[in-house]
Amino acid sequence: MLDTMLQAFVTLNGVATSPFVLLVVAFAGAYLGMRVVEIVPFTRRIIERREARFANRD
């Protein structure tokens, strides 16, 4: 069991230090962050107020 866990840890450590994998994780995190901001009601109200304020300036 310990051998399997250590092998998985070494494999994940090798993947996590790859710059390509880190770029994919960064883009996925940015995309999911944008989606969460749109879904959470509190942040959606802030965005709607800001857009309304900019619309009233025109």
NUMIPA-711527 format. One record per atom (N, C-alpha, C): residue number from 1; residue in three letters; y negated, z, x. Coordinates in steps of 0.05 Angstrom, whole numbers. Example, Ala and Ser with C-alpha at 12.3 -4.5 7.8 and 13.67 -1.06 7.14 Angstrom:
2
[atom 1, 'ala', [114, 156, 264]]
[atom 1, 'ala', [90, 156, 246]]
[atom 1, 'ala', [66, 156, 264]]
[atom 2, 'ser', [45, 142, 257]]
[atom 2, 'ser', [21, 143, 273]]
[atom 2, 'ser', [-1, 157, 258]]
This chain:
58
[atom 1, 'met', [24, 0, 17]]
[atom 1, 'met', [0, 0, 0]]
[atom 1, 'met', [-25, 0, 18]]
[atom 2, 'leu', [-26, 17, 38]]
[atom 2, 'leu', [-49, 18, 56]]
[atom 2, 'leu', [-53, -8, 70]]
[atom 3, 'asp', [-31, -21, 78]]
[atom 3, 'asp', [-33, -47, 92]]
[atom 3, 'asp', [-45, -68, 74]]
[atom 4, 'thr', [-38, -68, 49]]
[atom 4, 'thr', [-50, -87, 30]]
[atom 4, 'thr', [-79, -82, 26]]
[atom 5, 'met', [-87, -57, 24]]
[atom 5, 'met', [-115, -50, 20]]
[atom 5, 'met', [-131, -58, 45]]
[atom 6, 'leu', [-121, -53, 68]]
[atom 6, 'leu', [-135, -60, 93]]
[atom 6, 'leu', [-138, -90, 96]]
[atom 7, 'gln', [-117, -105, 88]]
[atom 7, 'gln', [-118, -134, 90]]
[atom 7, 'gln', [-140, -145, 70]]
[atom 8, 'ala', [-141, -134, 46]]
[atom 8, 'ala', [-161, -142, 27]]
[atom 8, 'ala', [-189, -136, 37]]
[atom 9, 'phe', [-192, -112, 50]]
[atom 9, 'phe', [-219, -104, 60]]
[atom 9, 'phe', [-227, -123, 82]]
[atom 10, 'val', [-209, -130, 101]]
[atom 10, 'val', [-216, -148, 123]]
[atom 10, 'val', [-223, -176, 112]]
[atom 11, 'thr', [-208, -185, 92]]
[atom 11, 'thr', [-214, -211, 81]]
[atom 11, 'thr', [-241, -211, 67]]
[atom 12, 'leu', [-247, -191, 51]]
[atom 12, 'leu', [-273, -190, 38]]
[atom 12, 'leu', [-296, -186, 58]]
[atom 13, 'asn', [-291, -172, 79]]
[atom 13, 'asn', [-312, -168, 100]]
[atom 13, 'asn', [-318, -195, 113]]
[atom 14, 'gly', [-297, -211, 118]]
[atom 14, 'gly', [-301, -238, 130]]
[atom 14, 'gly', [-316, -256, 111]]
[atom 15, 'val', [-310, -255, 85]]
[atom 15, 'val', [-324, -271, 66]]
[atom 15, 'val', [-353, -262, 62]]
[atom 16, 'ala', [-357, -236, 62]]
[atom 16, 'ala', [-384, -226, 57]]
[atom 16, 'ala', [-403, -232, 80]]
[atom 17, 'thr', [-393, -236, 104]]
[atom 17, 'thr', [-411, -242, 126]]
[atom 17, 'thr', [-416, -272, 130]]
[atom 18, 'ser', [-404, -288, 113]]
[atom 18, 'ser', [-409, -317, 114]]
[atom 18, 'ser', [-436, -323, 101]]
[atom 19, 'pro', [-453, -338, 115]]
[atom 19, 'pro', [-480, -344, 103]]
[atom 19, 'pro', [-478, -361, 78]]
[atom 20, 'phe', [-457, -378, 76]]
[atom 20, 'phe', [-455, -395, 52]]
[atom 20, 'phe', [-448, -378, 27]]
[atom 21, 'val', [-430, -359, 31]]
[atom 21, 'val', [-423, -341, 9]]
[atom 21, 'val', [-447, -324, 1]]
[atom 22, 'leu', [-462, -315, 21]]
[atom 22, 'leu', [-485, -298, 14]]
[atom 22, 'leu', [-506, -315, -1]]
[atom 23, 'leu', [-509, -340, 5]]
[atom 23, 'leu', [-528, -357, -10]]
[atom 23, 'leu', [-518, -361, -39]]
[atom 24, 'val', [-493, -365, -42]]
[atom 24, 'val', [-482, -368, -69]]
[atom 24, 'val', [-486, -342, -85]]
[atom 25, 'val', [-481, -319, -73]]
[atom 25, 'val', [-485, -294, -86]]
[atom 25, 'val', [-515, -289, -93]]
[atom 26, 'ala', [-532, -297, -75]]
[atom 26, 'ala', [-561, -294, -79]]
[atom 26, 'ala', [-570, -311, -103]]
[atom 27, 'phe', [-561, -336, -104]]
[atom 27, 'phe', [-569, -353, -126]]
[atom 27, 'phe', [-557, -343, -153]]
[atom 28, 'ala', [-533, -334, -152]]
[atom 28, 'ala', [-520, -323, -176]]
[atom 28, 'ala', [-535, -298, -185]]
[atom 29, 'gly', [-543, -281, -167]]
[atom 29, 'gly', [-558, -257, -174]]
[atom 29, 'gly', [-585, -264, -186]]
[atom 30, 'ala', [-599, -284, -174]]
[atom 30, 'ala', [-625, -292, -185]]
[atom 30, 'ala', [-622, -303, -213]]
[atom 31, 'tyr', [-602, -320, -217]]
[atom 31, 'tyr', [-598, -331, -244]]
[atom 31, 'tyr', [-592, -309, -264]]
[atom 32, 'leu', [-573, -291, -257]]
[atom 32, 'leu', [-567, -270, -276]]
[atom 32, 'leu', [-590, -251, -281]]
[atom 33, 'gly', [-607, -247, -260]]
[atom 33, 'gly', [-631, -231, -264]]
[atom 33, 'gly', [-650, -243, -283]]
[atom 34, 'met', [-654, -269, -282]]
[atom 34, 'met', [-671, -283, -301]]
[atom 34, 'met', [-660, -280, -330]]
[atom 35, 'arg', [-634, -283, -333]]
[atom 35, 'arg', [-622, -280, -359]]
[atom 35, 'arg', [-625, -252, -370]]
[atom 36, 'val', [-621, -232, -353]]
[atom 36, 'val', [-623, -204, -363]]
[atom 36, 'val', [-652, -198, -371]]
[atom 37, 'val', [-672, -208, -357]]
[atom 37, 'val', [-700, -203, -364]]
[atom 37, 'val', [-706, -215, -391]]
[atom 38, 'glu', [-694, -238, -398]]
[atom 38, 'glu', [-699, -251, -424]]
[atom 38, 'glu', [-685, -236, -446]]
[atom 39, 'ile', [-663, -223, -440]]
[atom 39, 'ile', [-646, -210, -461]]
[atom 39, 'ile', [-657, -182, -467]]
[atom 40, 'val', [-665, -167, -447]]
[atom 40, 'val', [-674, -140, -452]]
[atom 40, 'val', [-699, -140, -469]]
[atom 41, 'pro', [-699, -126, -492]]
[atom 41, 'pro', [-722, -128, -510]]
[atom 41, 'pro', [-748, -118, -498]]
[atom 42, 'phe', [-748, -97, -482]]
[atom 42, 'phe', [-772, -87, -470]]
[atom 42, 'phe', [-786, -107, -452]]
[atom 43, 'thr', [-770, -120, -435]]
[atom 43, 'thr', [-782, -140, -417]]
[atom 43, 'thr', [-790, -165, -432]]
[atom 44, 'arg', [-776, -171, -453]]
[atom 44, 'arg', [-783, -195, -469]]
[atom 44, 'arg', [-811, -190, -482]]
[atom 45, 'arg', [-816, -166, -492]]
[atom 45, 'arg', [-842, -161, -504]]
[atom 45, 'arg', [-864, -163, -483]]
[atom 46, 'ile', [-859, -154, -459]]
[atom 46, 'ile', [-879, -156, -438]]
[atom 46, 'ile', [-885, -186, -432]]
[atom 47, 'ile', [-865, -202, -430]]
[atom 47, 'ile', [-868, -231, -425]]
[atom 47, 'ile', [-883, -244, -448]]
[atom 48, 'glu', [-876, -237, -473]]
[atom 48, 'glu', [-890, -249, -496]]
[atom 48, 'glu', [-919, -241, -497]]
[atom 49, 'arg', [-926, -216, -491]]
[atom 49, 'arg', [-954, -208, -490]]
[atom 49, 'arg', [-969, -223, -468]]
[atom 50, 'arg', [-957, -226, -445]]
[atom 50, 'arg', [-970, -240, -423]]
[atom 50, 'arg', [-975, -269, -431]]
[atom 51, 'glu', [-955, -282, -443]]
[atom 51, 'glu', [-959, -310, -452]]
[atom 51, 'glu', [-980, -312, -473]]
[atom 52, 'ala', [-981, -293, -492]]
[atom 52, 'ala', [-1002, -294, -513]]
[atom 52, 'ala', [-1029, -290, -501]]
[atom 53, 'arg', [-1031, -273, -481]]
[atom 53, 'arg', [-1057, -268, -468]]
[atom 53, 'arg', [-1067, -293, -454]]
[atom 54, 'phe', [-1049, -307, -440]]
[atom 54, 'phe', [-1057, -332, -427]]
[atom 54, 'phe', [-1063, -354, -447]]
[atom 55, 'ala', [-1049, -354, -470]]
[atom 55, 'ala', [-1054, -374, -490]]
[atom 55, 'ala', [-1082, -370, -503]]
[atom 56, 'asn', [-1090, -345, -506]]
[atom 56, 'asn', [-1116, -339, -518]]
[atom 56, 'asn', [-1139, -346, -499]]
[atom 57, 'arg', [-1135, -348, -474]]
[atom 57, 'arg', [-1156, -355, -455]]
[atom 57, 'arg', [-1164, -384, -457]]
[atom 58, 'asp', [-1145, -401, -465]]
[atom 58, 'asp', [-1150, -430, -467]]
[atom 58, 'asp', [-1168, -437, -490]]
